[in-house]
Amino acid sequence: MSNESTAATGLTPEQRLEAPTTHLIDAGIATIHDMATLRACVAYENANQQRVQILRRLEQRAQEE
């Protein structure tokens, strides 16, 4: 993982996507402002839980960028 993916907020993909509530996960995704972080989060989710809903939210965020 590169430092680029945590530079803006200091959050790792794990911290963004393994939050205890869906509201915090949504906030973690909403605060992604660069493609490096987005890619790191997609890679993390694919390697771990592979939750379709989370991957769709990440895809929507990518379309906003």
ZABA-725660 format. One line per 2 residues: for each residue x, y, z of N, C-alpha, C, O, CB. Coordinates in Angstrom, 2 decimals. Glycine has a CB too. Layout:
X,Y,Z,X,Y,Z,X,Y,Z,X,Y,Z,X,Y,Z ~ ... .
END
This chain:
0.85,-1.19,0.00,0.00,0.00,0.00,0.89,1.24,0.00,1.90,1.29,0.71,-0.97,0.01,1.23 ~ 0.51,2.21,-0.79,1.31,3.43,-0.87,0.82,4.46,0.14,-0.31,4.39,0.63,1.27,4.01,-2.28 .
1.69,5.41,0.43,1.31,6.50,1.33,0.26,7.40,0.70,-0.45,8.11,1.41,2.53,7.31,1.72 ~ 0.16,7.39,-0.64,-0.83,8.23,-1.32,-2.25,7.90,-0.86,-3.09,8.79,-0.76,-0.72,8.04,-2.83 .
-2.52,6.63,-0.58,-3.88,6.23,-0.25,-4.30,6.65,1.15,-5.49,6.56,1.48,-4.02,4.74,-0.39 ~ -3.38,7.11,1.97,-3.73,7.57,3.31,-3.39,9.03,3.54,-3.65,9.56,4.61,-3.03,6.72,4.34 .
-2.82,9.69,2.54,-2.30,11.04,2.73,-3.37,12.05,3.13,-3.15,12.83,4.06,-1.65,11.50,1.47 ~ -4.50,12.06,2.47,-5.51,13.10,2.71,-6.17,13.00,4.08,-6.34,14.01,4.76,-6.57,13.03,1.64 .
-6.53,11.80,4.50,-7.27,11.65,5.75,-6.52,10.86,6.81,-6.90,10.88,7.98,-8.58,10.99,5.49 ~ -5.48,10.17,6.42,-4.77,9.32,7.36,-5.45,7.98,7.57,-5.03,7.22,8.44,-4.63,10.02,8.66 .
-6.49,7.68,6.80,-7.22,6.42,6.94,-6.72,5.40,5.93,-6.52,5.72,4.76,-8.73,6.65,6.77 ~ -6.54,4.19,6.39,-6.20,3.09,5.49,-7.48,2.53,4.88,-8.57,2.80,5.39,-5.41,1.98,6.25 .
-7.37,1.75,3.81,-8.57,1.10,3.28,-9.29,0.25,4.33,-10.52,0.22,4.38,-8.20,0.23,2.07 ~ -8.54,-0.42,5.16,-9.15,-1.22,6.23,-9.97,-0.35,7.17,-11.09,-0.71,7.53,-8.06,-1.98,7.02 .
-9.43,0.78,7.56,-10.16,1.68,8.46,-11.41,2.23,7.80,-12.44,2.39,8.45,-9.26,2.83,8.92 ~ -11.34,2.52,6.51,-12.50,3.05,5.80,-13.61,2.01,5.66,-14.79,2.34,5.80,-12.08,3.55,4.42 .
-13.23,0.76,5.38,-14.21,-0.26,4.99,-14.58,-1.24,6.10,-15.52,-2.01,5.93,-13.69,-1.02,3.84 ~ -13.87,-1.22,7.20,-14.19,-2.12,8.31,-14.73,-1.36,9.51,-14.63,-1.83,10.64,-12.95,-2.92,8.71 .
-15.29,-0.20,9.27,-15.88,0.60,10.34,-17.07,-0.15,10.94,-17.69,-0.97,10.26,-16.32,2.01,9.82 ~ -17.40,0.13,12.20,-18.45,-0.64,12.88,-19.88,-0.37,12.41,-20.77,-1.16,12.69,-18.38,-0.37,14.34 .
-20.11,0.73,11.70,-21.47,1.02,11.21,-21.43,1.39,9.73,-20.40,1.82,9.21,-22.11,2.17,12.03 ~ -22.56,1.21,9.07,-22.62,1.56,7.65,-22.47,3.06,7.44,-21.97,3.49,6.40,-23.94,1.08,7.04 .
-22.90,3.86,8.41,-22.73,5.31,8.29,-21.25,5.69,8.23,-20.86,6.56,7.47,-23.42,6.04,9.48 ~ -20.44,5.03,9.04,-19.00,5.31,9.02,-18.35,4.80,7.74,-17.43,5.42,7.22,-18.33,4.69,10.24 .
-18.81,3.66,7.24,-18.30,3.15,5.97,-18.64,4.14,4.86,-17.80,4.46,4.02,-18.87,1.74,5.66 ~ -19.89,4.61,4.84,-20.30,5.60,3.84,-19.44,6.86,3.93,-19.04,7.41,2.90,-21.79,5.96,4.03 .
-19.17,7.31,5.14,-18.32,8.49,5.32,-16.91,8.22,4.83,-16.29,9.08,4.20,-18.30,8.92,6.80 ~ -16.40,7.03,5.11,-15.07,6.66,4.64,-14.97,6.69,3.13,-13.97,7.12,2.57,-14.69,5.29,5.15 .
-16.02,6.22,2.47,-16.05,6.23,1.01,-16.23,7.66,0.48,-15.59,8.05,-0.50,-17.18,5.32,0.48 ~ -17.09,8.43,1.12,-17.36,9.80,0.68,-16.12,10.70,0.76,-16.01,11.67,0.02,-18.47,10.41,1.51 .
-15.20,10.37,1.65,-14.00,11.21,1.82,-12.84,10.76,0.95,-11.71,11.22,1.13,-13.58,11.20,3.26 ~ -13.09,9.87,0.01,-12.06,9.47,-0.95,-12.03,10.53,-2.05,-13.03,10.78,-2.72,-12.34,8.03,-1.55 .
-10.87,11.16,-2.22,-10.75,12.24,-3.20,-9.67,11.99,-4.25,-9.33,12.90,-5.01,-10.45,13.53,-2.49 ~ -9.14,10.78,-4.30,-8.14,10.49,-5.32,-8.25,9.04,-5.76,-8.71,8.17,-5.01,-6.71,10.79,-4.79 .
-7.82,8.79,-6.98,-7.95,7.46,-7.55,-7.05,6.43,-6.87,-7.40,5.26,-6.81,-7.63,7.50,-9.02 ~ -5.91,6.85,-6.35,-5.03,5.90,-5.67,-5.72,5.31,-4.44,-5.63,4.11,-4.19,-3.71,6.59,-5.27 .
-6.39,6.16,-3.68,-7.11,5.69,-2.50,-8.28,4.81,-2.92,-8.52,3.77,-2.31,-7.62,6.88,-1.66 ~ -8.99,5.21,-3.94,-10.12,4.43,-4.43,-9.67,3.05,-4.88,-10.30,2.05,-4.54,-10.82,5.16,-5.58 .
-8.60,2.99,-5.63,-8.08,1.70,-6.09,-7.63,0.83,-4.92,-7.86,-0.38,-4.91,-6.90,1.91,-7.06 ~ -7.00,1.45,-3.94,-6.56,0.70,-2.76,-7.76,0.12,-2.01,-7.69,-1.00,-1.50,-5.74,1.60,-1.83 .
-8.84,0.88,-1.93,-10.05,0.40,-1.24,-10.71,-0.73,-2.01,-11.17,-1.71,-1.41,-11.04,1.55,-1.05 ~ -10.77,-0.62,-3.33,-11.34,-1.69,-4.15,-10.50,-2.96,-4.00,-11.04,-4.05,-3.84,-11.43,-1.27,-5.64 .
-9.19,-2.81,-4.06,-8.31,-3.96,-3.90,-8.48,-4.60,-2.53,-8.53,-5.83,-2.41,-6.85,-3.55,-4.10 ~ -8.58,-3.78,-1.50,-8.78,-4.30,-0.15,-10.09,-5.08,-0.05,-10.12,-6.19,0.48,-8.77,-3.14,0.88 .
-11.16,-4.50,-0.56,-12.48,-5.16,-0.48,-12.49,-6.45,-1.28,-13.03,-7.46,-0.83,-13.59,-4.22,-0.99 ~ -11.89,-6.45,-2.46,-11.82,-7.67,-3.28,-11.01,-8.76,-2.60,-11.32,-9.94,-2.74,-11.22,-7.36,-4.64 .
-9.99,-8.38,-1.87,-9.13,-9.36,-1.21,-9.71,-9.87,0.10,-9.26,-10.89,0.63,-7.78,-8.75,-0.95 ~ -10.71,-9.18,0.62,-11.24,-9.54,1.93,-12.70,-10.00,1.84,-12.96,-11.16,1.54,-11.12,-8.37,2.88 .
-13.63,-9.12,2.09,-15.02,-9.55,2.22,-15.80,-9.62,0.91,-16.80,-10.34,0.84,-15.72,-8.63,3.13 ~ -15.38,-8.92,-0.10,-16.05,-8.92,-1.41,-17.54,-8.60,-1.31,-18.37,-9.25,-1.94,-15.86,-10.28,-2.09 .
-17.87,-7.59,-0.51,-19.27,-7.18,-0.34,-19.71,-6.38,-1.57,-19.13,-5.34,-1.89,-19.47,-6.34,0.96 ~ -20.72,-6.89,-2.24,-21.20,-6.27,-3.48,-21.65,-4.84,-3.24,-21.34,-3.95,-4.03,-22.35,-7.10,-4.08 .
-22.37,-4.61,-2.16,-22.88,-3.26,-1.88,-21.73,-2.26,-1.69,-21.81,-1.13,-2.18,-23.77,-3.28,-0.63 ~ -20.69,-2.66,-1.01,-19.53,-1.78,-0.80,-18.83,-1.53,-2.14,-18.45,-0.40,-2.44,-18.53,-2.40,0.23 .
-18.66,-2.57,-2.93,-18.01,-2.41,-4.23,-18.84,-1.49,-5.14,-18.27,-0.72,-5.91,-17.81,-3.77,-4.91 ~ -20.15,-1.56,-5.05,-21.00,-0.65,-5.83,-20.83,0.78,-5.37,-20.79,1.70,-6.19,-22.47,-1.07,-5.73 .
-20.74,0.99,-4.06,-20.53,2.35,-3.54,-19.19,2.90,-4.02,-19.08,4.08,-4.38,-20.58,2.36,-2.00 ~ -18.17,2.05,-4.03,-16.86,2.48,-4.52,-16.92,2.80,-6.01,-16.30,3.76,-6.47,-15.80,1.38,-4.25 .
-17.67,2.01,-6.77,-17.83,2.28,-8.20,-18.54,3.62,-8.42,-18.14,4.40,-9.28,-18.63,1.15,-8.88 ~ -19.57,3.89,-7.64,-20.27,5.17,-7.75,-19.34,6.33,-7.42,-19.38,7.36,-8.08,-21.49,5.20,-6.81 .
-18.51,6.14,-6.41,-17.56,7.19,-6.02,-16.57,7.45,-7.16,-16.20,8.59,-7.41,-16.81,6.80,-4.72 ~ -16.15,6.39,-7.83,-15.21,6.54,-8.95,-15.85,7.35,-10.08,-15.17,8.14,-10.73,-14.78,5.16,-9.47 .
-17.12,7.15,-10.30,-17.81,7.89,-11.36,-17.96,9.36,-11.01,-18.07,10.20,-11.90,-19.18,7.28,-11.63 ~ -17.96,9.68,-9.73,-18.06,11.07,-9.28,-16.74,11.81,-9.44,-16.72,13.03,-9.61,-18.50,11.12,-7.83 .
-15.64,11.08,-9.39,-14.31,11.70,-9.44,-13.94,12.17,-10.81,-12.86,12.71,-11.02,-13.26,10.75,-8.96 .
END
